[in-house]
Amino acid sequence: MVVETSKKASLLTAALLVLAGCVAGGMPPPGRHLTDLECRDLAALRTNASPTMAQHQVELGALRKAGYDPSPFYDDPYYPDDLQAAQRLVDYWFQTECPPVPTQ
């Protein structure tokens, strides 16, 4: 009985975390590929400021959405072509979906 209650609590916690991620900007708005968080972090990376690890993770997530899958075996026969294709797609999404960054 205690094990069953523990499993239910674990499932409920997991479901709440997934929903919290969606509310916090984990899902892009309808019709878009990039979330507001991804737009913000990709814009920050383009300023040549010192990037954070979180910004790098967001960039990698966007590249994965664009079809790039970094091979853990270091023998990807399509590298760097597949990475460059994903970068072009993410750049296109950034230009068409993200609000312009104000210039100073």
C-alpha positions as CSV (number, residue, x, y, z in Angstrom):
1,M,0.0,0.0,0.0
2,V,2.8,2.4,0.9
3,V,4.7,1.5,-2.4
4,E,1.6,2.2,-4.4
5,T,1.1,5.6,-2.8
6,S,4.7,6.4,-3.4
7,K,4.4,5.6,-7.1
8,K,1.3,7.8,-7.4
9,A,3.1,10.7,-5.7
10,S,6.1,10.2,-8.0
11,L,3.8,10.3,-11.1
12,L,2.0,13.3,-9.8
13,T,5.2,15.1,-9.2
14,A,6.5,14.3,-12.6
15,A,3.3,15.5,-14.3
16,L,3.5,18.8,-12.3
17,L,7.1,19.3,-13.4
18,V,6.2,18.8,-17.0
19,L,3.3,21.2,-16.8
20,A,5.5,23.8,-15.0
21,G,8.0,23.5,-17.8
22,C,5.3,24.2,-20.4
23,V,4.0,27.2,-18.5
24,A,7.6,28.6,-17.9
25,G,8.3,28.9,-21.6
26,G,9.2,25.3,-22.5
27,M,6.7,25.1,-25.4
28,P,6.8,27.5,-28.3
29,P,3.7,29.5,-29.1
30,P,1.4,28.0,-31.8
31,G,2.9,28.3,-35.2
32,R,6.4,28.9,-33.9
33,H,9.5,26.7,-33.6
34,L,11.4,28.8,-31.0
35,T,10.2,29.7,-27.5
36,D,10.6,33.2,-26.0
37,L,13.4,31.9,-23.9
38,E,15.2,30.5,-26.9
39,C,14.8,33.8,-28.7
40,R,16.2,35.7,-25.8
41,D,19.2,33.4,-25.3
42,L,20.0,33.1,-29.0
43,A,19.9,36.9,-29.2
44,A,22.3,37.1,-26.3
45,L,24.7,34.7,-28.0
46,R,24.7,36.9,-31.1
47,T,26.0,39.9,-29.1
48,N,29.4,38.2,-28.5
49,A,29.1,38.6,-24.8
50,S,30.4,35.9,-22.5
51,P,27.8,33.1,-22.9
52,T,26.5,31.1,-20.0
53,M,26.3,27.3,-20.0
54,A,22.5,27.7,-19.9
55,Q,22.6,29.7,-23.2
56,H,24.7,27.0,-24.8
57,Q,22.2,24.4,-23.7
58,V,19.3,26.5,-25.2
59,E,21.3,26.8,-28.5
60,L,21.9,23.0,-28.6
61,G,18.2,22.4,-27.9
62,A,17.3,24.7,-30.8
63,L,19.7,22.8,-33.1
64,R,18.2,19.5,-32.0
65,K,14.7,20.9,-33.0
66,A,16.2,21.7,-36.4
67,G,17.3,18.1,-36.8
68,Y,20.9,18.1,-35.6
69,D,21.8,15.1,-33.5
70,P,25.4,15.2,-32.1
71,S,26.8,11.8,-32.4
72,P,28.2,10.3,-29.2
73,F,30.5,8.2,-31.3
74,Y,32.4,11.0,-33.1
75,D,31.9,9.2,-36.4
76,D,29.1,11.1,-38.0
77,P,29.7,10.9,-41.8
78,Y,27.6,14.0,-42.4
79,Y,29.4,16.3,-40.0
80,P,29.8,19.3,-40.4
81,D,27.1,19.5,-43.1
82,D,24.3,18.4,-40.8
83,L,25.3,20.9,-38.2
84,Q,25.5,23.7,-40.7
85,A,22.1,22.9,-42.1
86,A,20.6,23.0,-38.6
87,Q,22.3,26.3,-37.9
88,R,20.9,27.8,-41.1
89,L,17.4,26.6,-40.1
90,V,17.7,28.0,-36.5
91,D,19.0,31.3,-38.0
92,Y,15.9,31.4,-40.3
93,W,13.6,30.7,-37.4
94,F,15.3,33.3,-35.3
95,Q,15.0,36.0,-38.1
96,T,11.3,35.1,-38.8
97,E,9.9,34.3,-35.3
98,C,11.9,36.3,-32.7
99,P,11.2,40.0,-32.1
100,P,14.0,42.3,-33.3
101,V,16.6,43.1,-30.7
102,P,16.8,46.8,-29.9
103,T,20.1,48.4,-30.9
104,Q,21.8,50.9,-28.7
